[in-house]
Amino acid sequence: MSQGRVAGKKIKVAVLGGGLGSMSAAFELTRTPALRDVFEVTVYSQGWRLGGKGASGRNRAIGDRIEEHGLHAFLGFYRHAFTLMQEAYAEWQKQPDNPFQAWTDAFEPQYQLSLGEWHDGKWRPWNFHIPPLPGLPGDDAGKPSKLGYLEKLIAWLEARVKELAVAAPASAAPTTALEAHGVVAEIEELAHAAWIHGFLGEITAWLARAADALRGIGDDLRRLVLLVELGVAVVRGYVSDVLFSPQGFRAIDGLDFKAWLGKHGARPDVAWSPPVIALYDLGFAWTRGDTTNPDAAQAAAGVVLQVAMDLVFASKGAPLWKMQAGMGDTVFSPVYECLVQRGQTVKLFRRVEQLRMSADGTTIDEIDLIRQVDLAPGVAQYTPTFPVKGVVSWPSEPFWDQLADGDAIRARLAKAGYTLESAWCTECAGRETLVRGRDFDVVVVGISVAELARIAGDVIARVPSWAVAINTAITTPTQSMQIWLDRDIGQLGWTYGETIMTAYSEPFDTWAEMSHLLPREDWPASHQPRALEYFCSALPATPDMTDFANPDVPRAVEDRVRATGAAYLQSAAGMLFPLACVPGQSGLDFNRLVDLADRPPAQRIDAQWTRANIDPTERYVLSPPGTIAQRLHPGDASISNAVAAGDWTYTTLPAGCAESATESGVLAAQALVKRFG
């Protein structure tokens, strides 16, 4: 029998937080009847819904529209995240009218990706059409080895070189065949890498000789040259720094990615080109949210290279998979429903106020909670979801009729300008202290790292591994905007097909065409939107964002984001929606915005959805150079009765993403099973 197990008595697990790390840990700990005989799970989460940074809500007053924290998609190389979805959808006993009977109903492949490119004084779209890829995500079979990645890199580069050789003017044609000849498969030691460097040198010399002839070429050829130059730097760096290192990608995490590219010969305009910028935008990798300064873009080279190579060479089915409803509906509903069907407990409206250590500093002994609300008389248990066209959905605000004094709480929060999820919220119906041995035996700490800095002072003071991880973690606020329009995407003027674009104009550098979600909403016939567009980016950090004593901060920042969004649409919509712009201008005609109140155009931005993610639990976890090794392993045993779960921990891909959070939760659960099961 393992540590701490008493015969015949279940181990009580307190799972703190409702994000993907916490929920995947709870799911993993209770996945089998045998595990459920050992572990009894209770999830404690603030507010009225699960999801953390991935929470979404349905606005029941506005067409049951989906309102998100931001844009969410699963990348095609994710394994743990897709496995969780596949298992949850297979197990979940769904209603027959639920349109998501299988995970493939809830996720659909996205085959086109786009970049924004600023060239010759204007923005141009750079579209990539990816054919269907073999396999389905969640299956790790066939993932390249370190040598396999090199083979694929060389093959990719060779193909681009051949394209360029064919398309280039005769005066720029290579004088010899630039081919890899399949030699990569024979590379087994560092000495053999000299051939690769020779091959790369030939390409570089050819491009230098052809520079004059390649000047002034069209977009396609110019972009091909850029991709070849970028590929040369990546291959050179991979062979030099990654291929033969026992650390693999982690060997270069001390460098920023663009600096690493420069180290291996990339010119500045190549090292900071749209494909590279896109990788920074993907991870909101802007220090303090400053998207105006390329020097503020900082991301560990190994993490970025790993993401890029997995995305290109290890994706299954498609490079991205789009959710077919909000992330709360698509991801958290099935996990929540499975936990309930397994007999586990979810306690909402519980905010963790403090973690308290034992006298000897080896265990978490007490957890102080704020009970934010009480249930209304006659309500035995809060029901957090409701169906929208058969989809099990989470509302954008609590079901007030289930809460004691619900209308009064609603009025107070509306006046204050924040919700029960806000760090500025002071709603308190009472306080509770969970005690080790009575209320819990072990703890899954699934609360995001920026919030741990506020509530885990005792842990930070007494447990060095946790202190280092929490104190070195860097996060950024983010912002998002969703707009509903009365014309479809073609009528708006975008003719390139459904896409997700990044590396576009700041301050909203990422745009996604999301009209596929409209059938999941429930608008009145008189105001049916024809298009739904998402925008998101990092949000510049300001000192007031940590002034939790000032109750005016959330509304002030939300107002700033809304004003920023309006200004952005008036300046940057021209490339995206040229047929929906004010005649003679590059700004969106706000008459196109759907508004149930039919307000004047200038006021219709108030009917759209904008969001400032400034709360500690909502800030995006970054992966700056020099911080990866300081991350905490989910199974760290420095606290004997606790594990950590979340995308701030050390995982196979140590980055802020659903895959990292899910793997972290799985690893945390497996550590508990090993210790106590």
Secondary structure, DSSP 8 states (H G I E B T S, - for coil): --TT--TT--EEEEEE--SHHHHHHHHHHTSSHHHHTTEEEEEE-SSSS--GGG-EEEETTTTTEEEESS--EEETT-SHHHHHHHHHHHH----TT-S-SSHHHHEEEE-EEEEEEEETTEEEEEEEE----SS-TT--TT---HHHHHHHHHHHHHHHHHHHHHHS-GGG--SS----TTGGGG--SGGGHHHHHHHHHHHHHHHHHTHHHHTT--HHHHHHHHHHHHHHHHHHHIIIIITT-TTGGGGGTTSBHHHHHHHTT--HHHHTSHHHHHHHHHTT-BGGG-TT-GGGB--BHHHHHHHHHHHHHS-SSSSEEEESS-HIIIIIHHHHHHHHHTT-EEE-SEEEEEEEE-TTSSSEEEEEEEE---B-TT--S----EEETTEEE-BSS--GGGBTTHHHHHHHHHHHT--TTSTT----SEEEEEEBTTTBSEEEE-S-HHHHHHH-HHHHHH-HHHHHHHHH--EE-EEEEEEEESS-HHHHT--S-S-EEES-STTS-EEEE-GGGGGGS---GGG--SEEEEEEEE----GGGG-TT-TTHHHHHHHHHHHHHHHHHHHH-TTT-GGGB-TTSSSB-GGGB--TT---GGGGGGGSEEEEE-STTTSEE---TT-GGGS--TT--SSTTEEE-STTS--SS-SSSHHHHHHHHHHHHHHHHHHH-
